[in-house]
Amino acid sequence: MKRILYDFGGNAPCVVLCDNDRVEIKNALKSKNVAAFAKEIGVGRTRIYSLLDSHRMELLRFAQICKSLNIQLLSEADVNEFTSSLNVRLM
């Protein structure tokens, strides 16, 4: 299953969230104040929960959350597959 999707038509690349992603993010958030974390990444507290409840999350937001929480949820293969497909589209 592709983890990073990029549909034509102006939609931003997104990550398909799996249950493990949600668990890892929620576990990492336990050591943080959710309101402060939300402010740090530029969203409201309730938006954090709606992002975790969704099926997909915009790739750059996902990367921002993972970096801020110091977790890695995408594999190198996932990233390489996405960048290769992007290279094909751009060249």
N, C-alpha and C positions, 0 to 999 in steps of 0.2 A: 504494500500500500504506500502510495506517495504521501509523505508527511507535509511537504511544502507544495501548495497548489498555486498556480498562476493562470488565471483565466484572462483571455483577451477581452477587450472592451473597456479598459480603463480601471479595472478592479486591481487593488493592491495584492501582492502575493500574501498568502496566508498559510498558517500552520494548522493542520487538522489536529485538534486536541484529543489525546487518548486519556483514559482514566488515570494512568500513571502520571501524566503531566499534571493533572489536577491535584493528585495526592502530593506529589513532590513540591508543587508551588504552595499548597496549603500548609504543608509541614514546614517549609522554609519561612512562611509568613508567621508561624507561631512565635518566632523569636523577635518579631518586629511589631511595632504599633502600626496597625493597618491604615489608620488615618494619615499618619506621617509618611508611610510608604506610598500611599496613593498621591499625596501631595508631591512627594519626591519625583514620581513619574508623570505628574501632570494630569491626574484624573481625580474624580471624586471617590470616596470610600465605597459607595454602592456600585460604582462602575467596576471596581476590582472583582466583586462577586459576580456581576453580570458577565464579565469577560471569562471567568472560570466556568460559568454555566453554559457558555456558548459552545457550538460544535467546532468553530474555527476562530482563530485570532490572527489579526494582521501581523505579518512577519516581523516588522520593525518593533511593534509593541511587545511581541513575544520575546524578541531579543533583549529589549530594554528591561523587561521584567526578570528574565533569566540572569542578565548581567548584574542587576541590582541585588538579586537574591543569591548571587554567586552559585548558580546551578547550571548544569548543561543537560538539556533534554533532547536536543537534536543530535543525531550521530553524524560523524564526518561523512558517511555515505549519503545521508539525507541532504546535507549541504552541497556536496559535490554533484549530486544528481540535479539539484536546483540550478547551481551555477552553470553546469554543462548545458542544461536546457535553455538558460538565458543566453549563453554564448551562441547557441545555434540560432536563436531568434534575432540576435543583434548582428551577426556576421553574415 
